[in-house]
Amino acid sequence: VDDPDTAYQGNIYIKQKMSGWGDMQSDWIWDEDNVKKYTGIKFAVRSDGAGKLVMIFNGNYWGDSSRAFKTTSTWQEVTYKWSELGNPQAIQNISFQEFSGQETTYYFDNFTFTTD
């Protein structure tokens, strides 16, 4: 979506309608440099109403309810340190699994790395 009035930061963000328990997947090139240079990742997320997601990192945590986080119609930042993601050697995949069981539209913005 290209709309600076509704983006978390900047102009463009991702909009994805997910069926209950569905997912959104991405594949990255094997990236070791960013794991070495930074301490983790963060992103902004919101949904049309009450939602619930699990971030799947490098293929891990599918269906892991202990890693689920709730979303609302207000943007929120979610941060993960590499230690919370199993101290990966590289970034290979970041995906999201819908975990409310209901069809929900989610919005993602400002994927970045952390330094603290």
N, CA, C and O atoms as a DFTB+ gen file, in Angstrom:
464 C
 N C O
     1  1       0.854      -1.171       0.000
     2  2       0.000       0.000       0.000
     3  2       0.899       1.232       0.000
     4  3       1.859       1.304       0.767
     5  1       0.595       2.179      -0.841
     6  2       1.343       3.435      -0.899
     7  2       0.448       4.540      -0.333
     8  3      -0.357       5.127      -1.055
     9  1       0.595       4.815       0.961
    10  2      -0.238       5.807       1.628
    11  2       0.500       6.354       2.848
    12  3       0.481       5.728       3.908
    13  1       1.146       7.503       2.715
    14  2       1.903       8.052       3.842
    15  2       1.030       8.426       5.038
    16  3       1.540       8.537       6.153
    17  1      -0.262       8.620       4.836
    18  2      -1.147       8.980       5.937
    19  2      -1.451       7.804       6.868
    20  3      -1.793       8.010       8.033
    21  1      -1.328       6.561       6.358
    22  2      -1.646       5.395       7.184
    23  2      -0.443       4.492       7.431
    24  3      -0.550       3.523       8.184
    25  1       0.699       4.788       6.813
    26  2       1.909       3.993       7.048
    27  2       2.448       4.246       8.447
    28  3       2.233       5.314       9.021
    29  1       3.141       3.273       8.986
    30  2       3.805       3.461      10.276
    31  2       4.947       4.449      10.127
    32  3       5.134       5.340      10.956
    33  1       5.708       4.273       9.053
    34  2       6.821       5.170       8.744
    35  2       6.976       5.207       7.230
    36  3       6.870       4.173       6.572
    37  1       7.219       6.353       6.688
    38  2       7.405       6.472       5.245
    39  2       6.091       6.452       4.496
    40  3       5.078       6.953       4.982
    41  1       6.115       5.863       3.293
    42  2       4.946       5.880       2.421
    43  2       4.316       4.514       2.172
    44  3       3.100       4.417       2.002
    45  1       5.125       3.461       2.149
    46  2       4.668       2.162       1.660
    47  2       4.738       1.112       2.758
    48  3       5.691       1.074       3.537
    49  1       3.715       0.256       2.812
    50  2       3.698      -0.861       3.747
    51  2       3.017      -2.056       3.098
    52  3       2.436      -1.940       2.019
    53  1       3.092      -3.204       3.761
    54  2       2.537      -4.453       3.240
    55  2       1.156      -4.678       3.847
    56  3       0.966      -4.518       5.053
    57  1       0.198      -5.049       3.006
    58  2      -1.148      -5.426       3.444
    59  2      -1.364      -6.874       3.018
    60  3      -1.167      -7.213       1.851
    61  1      -1.769      -7.737       3.962
    62  2      -1.967      -9.140       3.635
    63  2      -3.188      -9.693       4.359
    64  3      -3.235      -9.705       5.589
    65  1      -4.178     -10.150       3.592
    66  2      -5.328     -10.833       4.179
    67  2      -4.943     -12.293       4.354
    68  3      -4.499     -12.940       3.406
    69  1      -5.114     -12.815       5.567
    70  2      -4.757     -14.207       5.860
    71  2      -5.982     -14.951       6.362
    72  3      -6.732     -14.442       7.196
    73  1      -6.178     -16.147       5.855
    74  2      -7.239     -17.001       6.382
    75  2      -6.838     -17.459       7.781
    76  3      -5.661     -17.411       8.136
    77  1      -7.802     -17.899       8.568
    78  2      -7.490     -18.426       9.893
    79  2      -6.462     -19.539       9.795
    80  3      -6.664     -20.506       9.061
    81  1      -5.375     -19.417      10.517
    82  2      -4.244     -20.345      10.559
    83  2      -3.407     -20.290       9.282
    84  3      -2.468     -21.071       9.129
    85  1      -3.736     -19.372       8.358
    86  2      -2.962     -19.218       7.129
    87  2      -1.620     -18.546       7.411
    88  3      -1.263     -18.309       8.565
    89  1      -0.888     -18.245       6.352
    90  2       0.424     -17.645       6.566
    91  2       0.842     -16.767       5.399
    92  3       0.254     -16.797       4.318
    93  1       1.868     -15.994       5.658
    94  2       2.542     -15.170       4.657
    95  2       4.020     -15.529       4.757
    96  3       4.623     -15.407       5.823
    97  1       4.601     -15.973       3.646
    98  2       5.986     -16.433       3.692
    99  2       6.878     -15.596       2.789
   100  3       6.447     -15.074       1.761
   101  1       8.135     -15.486       3.205
   102  2       9.140     -14.807       2.385
   103  2      10.407     -15.645       2.400
   104  3      10.687     -16.336       3.379
   105  1      11.153     -15.587       1.345
   106  2      12.445     -16.261       1.283
   107  2      13.518     -15.219       1.050
   108  3      13.375     -14.344       0.196
   109  1      14.580     -15.318       1.805
   110  2      15.717     -14.423       1.674
   111  2      16.895     -15.223       1.171
   112  3      16.933     -16.443       1.329
   113  1      17.837     -14.563       0.579
   114  2      19.109     -15.195       0.279
   115  2      19.798     -15.442       1.613
   116  3      19.645     -14.636       2.530
   117  1      20.535     -16.506       1.750
   118  2      21.261     -16.811       2.985
   119  2      22.096     -15.595       3.345
   120  3      23.019     -15.249       2.607
   121  1      21.799     -14.937       4.459
   122  2      22.427     -13.668       4.817
   123  2      23.099     -13.768       6.178
   124  3      22.435     -13.653       7.208
   125  1      24.391     -13.978       6.191
   126  2      25.153     -14.074       7.440
   127  2      25.580     -12.706       7.956
   128  3      25.671     -12.509       9.168
   129  1      25.841     -11.763       7.067
   130  2      26.380     -10.460       7.462
   131  2      25.489      -9.724       8.452
   132  3      25.987      -9.185       9.440
   133  1      24.195      -9.690       8.211
   134  2      23.303      -8.937       9.097
   135  2      23.160      -9.585      10.469
   136  3      22.901      -8.886      11.449
   137  1      23.320     -10.883      10.560
   138  2      23.299     -11.538      11.868
   139  2      24.544     -11.148      12.659
   140  3      24.486     -11.006      13.880
   141  1      25.650     -10.977      11.979
   142  2      26.901     -10.603      12.642
   143  2      26.917      -9.114      13.026
   144  3      27.456      -8.757      14.073
   145  1      26.344      -8.265      12.208
   146  2      26.403      -6.817      12.415
   147  2      25.387      -6.289      13.424
   148  3      25.613      -5.253      14.048
   149  1      24.268      -6.998      13.585
   150  2      23.161      -6.469      14.381
   151  2      22.785      -7.425      15.511
   152  3      23.264      -8.558      15.563
   153  1      21.923      -6.959      16.413
   154  2      21.536      -7.749      17.581
   155  2      20.180      -8.429      17.434
   156  3      19.834      -9.290      18.243
   157  1      19.411      -8.060      16.420
   158  2      18.084      -8.645      16.216
   159  2      17.327      -7.901      15.135
   160  3      17.909      -7.151      14.353
   161  1      16.024      -8.119      15.100
   162  2      15.166      -7.466      14.113
   163  2      13.947      -6.878      14.811
   164  3      13.585      -7.282      15.916
   165  1      13.321      -5.909      14.137
   166  2      12.056      -5.366      14.620
   167  2      11.224      -4.959      13.417
   168  3      11.731      -4.763      12.313
   169  1       9.929      -4.839      13.672
   170  2       8.991      -4.449      12.622
   171  2       7.758      -3.858      13.288
   172  3       7.539      -4.040      14.485
   173  1       6.965      -3.158      12.509
   174  2       5.687      -2.623      12.981
   175  2       4.568      -3.454      12.361
   176  3       4.667      -3.892      11.215
   177  1       3.506      -3.666      13.132
   178  2       2.391      -4.487      12.661
   179  2       1.084      -3.967      13.245
   180  3       1.056      -3.422      14.349
   181  1       0.018      -4.141      12.503
   182  2      -1.333      -3.862      12.989
   183  2      -2.291      -4.748      12.206
   184  3      -1.881      -5.437      11.271
   185  1      -3.555      -4.732      12.581
   186  2      -4.570      -5.516      11.884
   187  2      -5.865      -4.712      11.817
   188  3      -5.993      -3.674      12.467
   189  1      -6.826      -5.197      11.026
   190  2      -8.095      -4.477      10.919
   191  2      -8.874      -4.506      12.228
   192  3      -9.597      -3.559      12.536
   193  1      -8.740      -5.559      12.985
   194  2      -9.383      -5.697      14.294
   195  2      -8.453      -6.515      15.169
   196  3      -7.234      -6.491      14.997
   197  1      -9.038      -7.234      16.105
   198  2      -8.221      -8.086      16.968
   199  2      -7.613      -9.213      16.136
   200  3      -8.320      -9.916      15.415
   201  1      -6.306      -9.375      16.244
   202  2      -5.612     -10.431      15.524
   203  2      -4.560     -11.082      16.397
   204  3      -4.304     -10.648      17.520
   205  1      -3.962     -12.120      15.868
   206  2      -2.920     -12.828      16.599
   207  2      -1.999     -13.491      15.579
   208  3      -2.467     -14.152      14.652
   209  1      -0.698     -13.314      15.749
   210  2       0.297     -13.826      14.810
   211  2       1.429     -14.540      15.533
   212  3       1.682     -14.303      16.714
   213  1       2.096     -15.407      14.807
   214  2       3.374     -15.972      15.230
   215  2       4.367     -15.651      14.125
   216  3       4.094     -15.900      12.951
   217  1       5.525     -15.097      14.497
   218  2       6.579     -14.888      13.509
   219  2       7.364     -16.191      13.383
   220  3       7.837     -16.746      14.375
   221  1       7.491     -16.660      12.169
   222  2       8.252     -17.868      11.869
   223  2       9.617     -17.406      11.372
   224  3       9.701     -16.684      10.378
   225  1      10.677     -17.811      12.047
   226  2      12.017     -17.356      11.685
   227  2      12.856     -18.545      11.246
   228  3      13.055     -19.489      12.010
   229  1      13.345     -18.498      10.016
   230  2      14.149     -19.583       9.439
   231  2      13.449     -20.939       9.537
   232  3      14.093     -21.968       9.737
   233  1      12.135     -20.926       9.396
   234  2      11.361     -22.166       9.402
   235  2      11.023     -22.697      10.781
   236  3      10.414     -23.761      10.887
   237  1      11.397     -21.990      11.847
   238  2      11.133     -22.451      13.212
   239  2       9.923     -21.742      13.816
   240  3       9.620     -20.604      13.458
   241  1       9.251     -22.404      14.710
   242  2       8.163     -21.877      15.527
   243  2       6.783     -21.999      14.878
   244  3       5.847     -21.352      15.349
   245  1       6.612     -22.801      13.814
   246  2       5.274     -23.005      13.258
   247  2       4.374     -23.561      14.352
   248  3       4.740     -24.519      15.033
   249  1       3.210     -22.968      14.522
   250  2       2.230     -23.454      15.472
   251  2       2.626     -23.303      16.931
   252  3       2.009     -23.927      17.794
   253  1       3.628     -22.501      17.234
   254  2       4.110     -22.338      18.606
   255  2       3.338     -21.213      19.288
   256  3       3.671     -20.039      19.126
   257  1       2.314     -21.570      20.047
   258  2       1.456     -20.552      20.672
   259  2       2.203     -19.717      21.705
   260  3       1.779     -18.602      22.009
   261  1       3.293     -20.223      22.246
   262  2       4.049     -19.435      23.226
   263  2       4.735     -18.239      22.573
   264  3       5.149     -17.313      23.271
   265  1       4.861     -18.242      21.261
   266  2       5.505     -17.145      20.537
   267  2       4.481     -16.221      19.871
   268  3       4.858     -15.317      19.126
   269  1       3.202     -16.440      20.132
   270  2       2.152     -15.628      19.504
   271  2       2.081     -14.241      20.151
   272  3       2.338     -14.084      21.345
   273  1       1.732     -13.256      19.351
   274  2       1.490     -11.909      19.878
   275  2       0.201     -11.376      19.272
   276  3      -0.145     -11.690      18.133
   277  1      -0.502     -10.563      20.052
   278  2      -1.778     -10.004      19.616
   279  2      -1.561      -8.716      18.844
   280  3      -0.582      -8.002      19.063
   281  1      -2.486      -8.429      17.938
   282  2      -2.461      -7.188      17.175
   283  2      -3.809      -6.494      17.304
   284  3      -4.826      -7.119      17.606
   285  1      -3.791      -5.193      17.069
   286  2      -5.011      -4.380      17.067
   287  2      -4.946      -3.453      15.860
   288  3      -4.056      -3.582      15.020
   289  1      -5.866      -2.542      15.778
   290  2      -5.879      -1.590      14.664
   291  2      -4.838      -0.481      14.834
   292  3      -4.711       0.376      13.960
   293  1      -4.099      -0.483      15.933
   294  2      -3.038       0.492      16.184
   295  2      -1.684      -0.132      15.891
   296  3      -1.420      -1.266      16.292
   297  1      -0.823       0.603      15.192
   298  2       0.526       0.110      14.923
   299  2       1.262      -0.175      16.236
   300  3       1.148       0.589      17.194
   301  1       2.010      -1.268      16.274
   302  2       2.885      -1.582      17.398
   303  2       4.202      -2.132      16.854
   304  3       4.233      -2.776      15.805
   305  1       5.275      -1.873      17.571
   306  2       6.574      -2.434      17.201
   307  2       6.784      -3.751      17.935
   308  3       6.486      -3.878      19.122
   309  1       7.302      -4.722      17.199
   310  2       7.649      -6.019      17.770
   311  2       9.143      -6.205      17.535
   312  3       9.627      -6.007      16.421
   313  1       9.874      -6.583      18.579
   314  2      11.327      -6.741      18.504
   315  2      11.717      -8.141      18.956
   316  3      11.190      -8.661      19.939
   317  1      12.644      -8.737      18.229
   318  2      13.230     -10.023      18.609
   319  2      14.742      -9.900      18.574
   320  3      15.308      -9.439      17.583
   321  1      15.392     -10.307      19.640
   322  2      16.856     -10.401      19.676
   323  2      17.250     -11.744      19.061
   324  3      16.472     -12.698      19.095
   325  1      18.446     -11.816      18.504
   326  2      18.900     -13.077      17.917
   327  2      18.824     -14.203      18.939
   328  3      18.502     -15.337      18.585
   329  1      19.118     -13.902      20.208
   330  2      19.071     -14.935      21.248
   331  2      17.661     -15.511      21.409
   332  3      17.509     -16.683      21.753
   333  1      16.626     -14.695      21.164
   334  2      15.243     -15.171      21.239
   335  2      14.876     -16.016      20.027
   336  3      13.869     -16.725      20.036
   337  1      15.689     -15.937      18.996
   338  2      15.426     -16.671      17.751
   339  2      16.423     -17.809      17.553
   340  3      16.647     -18.255      16.428
   341  1      17.009     -18.270      18.632
   342  2      17.895     -19.426      18.574
   343  2      19.313     -19.128      18.139
   344  3      20.028     -20.033      17.709
   345  1      19.741     -17.867      18.242
   346  2      21.100     -17.470      17.822
   347  2      21.442     -17.985      16.429
   348  3      22.368     -18.780      16.271
   349  1      20.702     -17.539      15.419
   350  2      20.897     -18.053      14.059
   351  2      22.263     -17.675      13.481
   352  3      22.859     -16.672      13.874
   353  1      22.733     -18.469      12.572
   354  2      23.967     -18.196      11.846
   355  2      23.714     -17.279      10.655
   356  3      24.635     -16.634      10.154
   357  1      22.450     -17.221      10.200
   358  2      22.082     -16.409       9.037
   359  2      20.572     -16.196       9.042
   360  3      19.838     -16.858       9.775
   361  1      20.129     -15.266       8.215
   362  2      18.694     -15.062       7.977
   363  2      18.372     -15.756       6.660
   364  3      19.007     -15.506       5.636
   365  1      17.373     -16.631       6.709
   366  2      16.984     -17.352       5.509
   367  2      15.514     -17.141       5.163
   368  3      15.139     -17.126       3.990
   369  1      14.681     -16.976       6.197
   370  2      13.253     -16.870       5.954
   371  2      12.581     -16.167       7.128
   372  3      12.891     -16.441       8.287
   373  1      11.665     -15.264       6.819
   374  2      10.792     -14.661       7.825
   375  2       9.369     -14.800       7.300
   376  3       9.048     -14.321       6.212
   377  1       8.525     -15.456       8.079
   378  2       7.135     -15.670       7.700
   379  2       6.247     -15.350       8.899
   380  3       6.733     -15.194      10.020
   381  1       4.963     -15.257       8.656
   382  2       3.998     -15.012       9.728
   383  2       2.847     -15.988       9.574
   384  3       2.344     -16.199       8.471
   385  1       2.429     -16.586      10.690
   386  2       1.278     -17.488      10.714
   387  2       0.147     -16.806      11.473
   388  3       0.331     -16.327      12.592
   389  1      -1.023     -16.772      10.846
   390  2      -2.214     -16.219      11.479
   391  2      -2.615     -17.173      12.599
   392  3      -2.701     -18.380      12.370
   393  1      -2.861     -16.663      13.797
   394  2      -3.058     -17.541      14.937
   395  2      -4.346     -17.268      15.705
   396  3      -4.542     -17.821      16.787
   397  1      -5.237     -16.419      15.160
   398  2      -6.522     -16.194      15.832
   399  2      -7.560     -17.216      15.381
   400  3      -8.576     -17.419      16.046
   401  1      -7.292     -17.858      14.243
   402  2      -8.248     -18.799      13.674
   403  2      -9.298     -18.136      12.805
   404  3     -10.164     -18.812      12.249
   405  1      -9.227     -16.812      12.683
   406  2     -10.199     -16.045      11.895
   407  2      -9.498     -15.340      10.739
   408  3      -8.342     -14.939      10.867
   409  1     -10.183     -15.189       9.623
   410  2      -9.611     -14.412       8.525
   411  2      -9.388     -12.982       9.015
   412  3     -10.301     -12.348       9.544
   413  1      -8.178     -12.488       8.836
   414  2      -7.797     -11.166       9.334
   415  2      -6.866     -10.508       8.331
   416  3      -6.042     -11.181       7.712
   417  1      -6.990      -9.203       8.168
   418  2      -6.067      -8.455       7.330
   419  2      -5.020      -7.815       8.237
   420  3      -5.346      -7.118       9.198
   421  1      -3.750      -8.072       7.905
   422  2      -2.620      -7.558       8.675
   423  2      -1.826      -6.579       7.826
   424  3      -1.827      -6.651       6.598
   425  1      -1.149      -5.666       8.505
   426  2      -0.323      -4.651       7.861
   427  2       1.061      -4.689       8.513
   428  3       1.172      -4.746       9.737
   429  1       2.108      -4.659       7.696
   430  2       3.488      -4.739       8.177
   431  2       4.282      -3.570       7.616
   432  3       4.099      -3.192       6.459
   433  1       5.162      -2.996       8.429
   434  2       5.949      -1.851       7.989
   435  2       7.265      -1.805       8.768
   436  3       7.392      -2.405       9.835
   437  1       8.210      -1.103       8.228
   438  2       9.447      -0.727       8.904
   439  2      10.262      -1.911       9.441
   440  3      10.719      -1.886      10.584
   441  1      10.440      -2.946       8.611
   442  2      11.346      -4.041       8.989
   443  2      12.750      -3.474       9.052
   444  3      13.208      -2.829       8.109
   445  1      13.433      -3.712      10.162
   446  2      14.775      -3.181      10.349
   447  2      15.545      -4.060      11.333
   448  3      14.978      -4.948      11.971
   449  1      16.827      -3.800      11.440
   450  2      17.675      -4.529      12.373
   451  2      17.920      -3.665      13.616
   452  3      17.870      -2.436      13.549
   453  1      18.184      -4.326      14.750
   454  2      18.465      -3.615      15.994
   455  2      19.965      -3.629      16.287
   456  3      20.698      -4.493      15.806
   457  1      20.400      -2.665      17.074
   458  2      21.823      -2.561      17.407
   459  2      22.060      -2.582      18.914
   460  3      23.207      -2.490      19.354
   461  1      21.019      -2.698      19.699
   462  2      21.209      -2.675      21.150
   463  2      21.046      -4.055      21.739
   464  3      21.172      -4.227      22.951
